[in-house]
């Protein structure tokens, strides 16, 4: 009876982790993180402070939190602890692709190409914002 109950508890624990899609890490599967930094400049290469940089994961059948940062008075921003991989029920991690957007009043919307942290732990993305022609 105790053995059957023990097997049932193990089965339920495994089922619950797959139902809620919580990552199950083994001791060899450690999450690693990336860092994104850069600066935001206007068309005259002057820094723009107070700009929100939005980090969004590209939808590839999984989800992870994005993030955001605000530039300092010198136009610099930094984001840390960005997940490089998502672990699912399979043995191999999936690389998370991201893109960056900036929507700042008076300037054109900026959207980066997609990128990931597969080969690098730290990336630099410098952003140049152009004045919105319709706001003149």
C-alpha positions in Angstrom: 0.0 0.0 0.0 2.8 2.5 0.9 4.7 1.6 -2.2 1.6 2.3 -4.4 1.0 5.5 -2.6 4.7 6.5 -3.1 4.5 5.8 -6.9 1.3 7.7 -7.1 2.8 10.8 -5.4 5.8 10.7 -7.8 3.5 10.3 -10.8 1.4 13.3 -9.7 4.5 15.4 -9.1 5.8 14.7 -12.6 2.4 15.4 -14.1 2.0 18.6 -12.3 5.3 19.9 -13.5 4.4 19.2 -17.1 0.9 20.6 -16.8 2.1 23.9 -15.4 5.1 23.9 -17.7 7.4 24.7 -14.9 11.0 24.2 -16.0 12.6 21.2 -14.3 16.4 21.6 -14.0 18.8 18.8 -13.3 22.1 19.6 -11.7 23.7 19.8 -15.1 21.0 22.2 -16.5 21.7 25.5 -15.0 20.0 28.6 -16.3 22.4 31.3 -17.6 21.7 34.9 -18.1 22.7 37.7 -20.4 23.2 41.4 -20.1 22.1 44.1 -22.5 23.5 47.6 -22.5 24.0 50.5 -24.8 23.1 54.2 -25.3 20.4 56.1 -26.9 21.3 59.1 -29.1 19.4 61.5 -31.2 20.2 62.2 -34.9 22.9 64.7 -33.8 24.5 62.0 -31.6 23.4 63.7 -28.4 22.3 61.5 -25.5 18.6 61.3 -24.7 17.8 60.7 -21.0 14.6 59.2 -19.7 14.0 56.9 -22.6 12.3 53.5 -21.9 13.9 50.6 -23.6 11.5 47.6 -23.9 12.9 44.1 -24.2 10.4 41.6 -25.6 10.9 37.8 -26.2 10.0 36.6 -29.7 7.1 34.1 -29.5 8.5 30.7 -30.4 5.9 28.5 -28.6 7.3 29.5 -25.1 7.2 32.5 -23.0 9.6 34.3 -20.7 9.4 37.7 -19.1 10.7 40.6 -21.0 12.0 43.6 -19.3 12.7 47.3 -19.6 15.3 49.9 -18.6 15.3 53.7 -18.6 18.3 55.7 -19.9 20.2 57.9 -17.5 21.1 61.6 -18.3 24.0 60.4 -20.5 21.7 58.1 -22.5 23.1 54.9 -21.1 21.0 51.9 -20.2 21.7 48.4 -18.8 19.5 45.3 -18.3 20.8 42.2 -16.4 19.6 38.7 -15.6 18.0 38.1 -19.0 17.4 34.4 -19.5 19.4 32.9 -22.3 17.5 29.6 -22.5 14.1 28.1 -21.7 14.1 24.5 -20.5 11.1 22.5 -21.4 10.3 18.8 -20.9 12.9 17.9 -23.5 16.6 17.4 -22.7 17.8 20.4 -24.7 17.3 24.0 -23.8 15.6 26.4 -26.3 17.4 29.6 -27.1 15.3 32.7 -26.4 15.3 35.3 -29.1 14.5 38.9 -28.2 14.0 42.3 -29.8 14.1 45.9 -28.4 11.7 48.7 -29.0 11.8 52.3 -28.1 8.7 54.6 -28.4 9.7 58.1 -27.3 7.6 61.2 -27.9 8.7 63.3 -30.8 10.8 60.5 -32.3 10.2 57.6 -34.8 9.5 54.2 -33.3 12.6 52.1 -33.1 12.6 48.3 -33.3 15.8 46.2 -33.4 16.4 43.0 -35.3 16.0 39.9 -33.2 19.0 38.7 -31.2 19.9 36.2 -28.5 22.5 35.5 -25.9 23.4 32.0 -27.2 27.1 32.8 -27.8 27.5 35.9 -25.7 26.8 36.9 -22.1 26.8 40.6 -22.8 25.5 42.5 -25.8 25.7 46.2 -26.7 22.9 47.7 -28.7 23.3 51.4 -29.3 20.2 53.1 -30.5 19.8 56.2 -32.7 16.4 57.9 -32.7 15.4 60.1 -35.5 12.9 63.0 -35.0 9.4 62.2 -36.1 8.9 64.4 -39.3 5.2 64.8 -38.5 5.9 66.4 -35.1 7.7 69.4 -36.5 
